[in-house]
Amino acid sequence: MTAAVMAASDGSYDPVISKLITSLKEADSLSDEQDLGFLQNLLQSKELNALVNVHSKVAKINKDDRIAPLLSASMQVLLEVLELLAPRCHISPLCKEIFHLLQTPHLQSLLFAHDAIAQKDFYPHLPEIPVEVDEDEETIKIVQLVKSNEPLGATIKTDEETGKIIIARIMHGGAADRSGLIHVGDEVIEVNNINVEGKTPSDVLSILQNSEGTITFKLVPSDGKLDQRESKVRVRAYFDYEPENDPYIPCKEAGLGFIRGDILHIVSQDDSYWWQARKEGEKTTRAGLIPSRALQERRILHDRTQKETNGEAKTENDDFDREMIATYEEVAKLYPRPSVYRPIVLIGAPGVGRNELKRRLVARDPEKYKSCVPYTTRPMRPGEVAGREYLFVSREKMESDIANGKFIEYGEYKGHLYGTSGESVKSIVNASSVCVLSPHYQALKSLRTAQLKPYIVHIRPPPFDQLKQTRTKARARSTFDESNSRGFTEEEFHEMIKSDERINFLYGHFCDDEIVNGDLTEAFEKLVNLANKSETEPLWAPASWVQ
């Protein structure tokens, strides 16, 4: 830039600009001396010449083999390298150092600038030149697409005001989108030389289905092209969806099915009722239709109202926020941070074994895994040590702290209060240890925050016969009996399974993973693997935790 400014100050202008100045002096069309002086000053300015000089050098990059870019997507390569390095950070110090170096904003900004230049993304984006058209003359465009096993990727509807058939939506990545010739709002005049005036969308679909080879559309272009750029939003689905069983979807063939827990890339939210999405990681280019958040919430509320009207049992948890309706949650990749570990939270039905799994994990590495010492208002018993089994406080003190929101969970048993404080969890995390918790499932309302970023695992019972067999063989003591002097009854096994189903319905979508605790050894091995995963791999988490 400095060299360019100096050259301009010496009078050695860019050849193109010099030619423009000469032509300007020779032109007779500019009779206004003020206009002529303005243009000459502009063309001779240091700033303009410096910009032209830089632009010329950048524009010549691809013409000079010595400085041609090797690739134009270095940021994408960086992200792929981060994915590969993350699982190895706990093994190799070198991998760990590179992993954190590649996340520095300065390096990423440099690569971003490199890609912009390599892709020539620095050119200005000029609006299209308007074309004057006779108002009485209607523009018609003819579009031909080759029919294949792939859907065309467009839906149609009848315009409510005019009654004409128009293009309702274009599916991202579909054949219509890739052609670049069909747009939302285009009016359909003919399909394969068949006039569609007065026909319904179903009639037009029948024409398309019975067509072979090339399909020819005669269209009246819409007034303006809608922006078809893909969004970068990712969501985790909190319900199952089968488009083939949805009577209200505009086009069943265009639907995208998924199950609870799937990560979806929402590429378009232009429609209030139907979003376009792809499953994260799938290589397909065409997006599919899924119900929007607003539509799905209305469906769930309608179903609940119908059940209550018909006298069926209510499905919502009286202790949980009624306005919490599980549809989608926006997510992003949460990368592990050095020496800052996510708390591991084990939820499950009473008696399922989550406390035993927690005990084994802490015992495996007491310096790394730690559990919180609970608070209680009951008197200390002989042999107990304050701060080891419990932290003993007065009832007035604990009630005051509960009122001030200092406990993530609490309850009363035989006239005494018990609970776990939020500060206890934070102190373990701040000490670079892994806090392991096995709270009541309702504590998720207080635990699942951007400050703690917990890794939540649902501990589930196996089917009834296996549950009864494994607990009887292990001579497990009933947690429903205060003295732990007897085994579980069949009624307690049934209650455990029923409670687990309720937890899964109300809170299962908040869990990062689940473990079926049939064989305790196998369940513990999986818990260890999940704990390592939470420490070393980038995982999907609420987007608000990453921002």
PyMOL commands that set and color helices and strands:
alter all, ss='L'
color gray80, all
select helices_A, chain A and resi 2-9+15-26+33-43+46-59+61-63+65-67+74-88+93-101+105-118+175-179+201-209+243-245+252-254+293-309+354-364+395-403+422-430+441-447+464-473+490-510+520-536+543-546
alter helices_A, ss='H'
color red, helices_A
select strands_A, chain A and resi 141-146+154-158+165-170+187-191+194-195+214-220+233-237+263-268+274-279+288-291+328-334+344-348+369-370+375-376+391-392+407-413+416-421+434-437+455-460+513-516+539-542
alter strands_A, ss='S'
color yellow, strands_A
deselect
rebuild
show_as cartoon
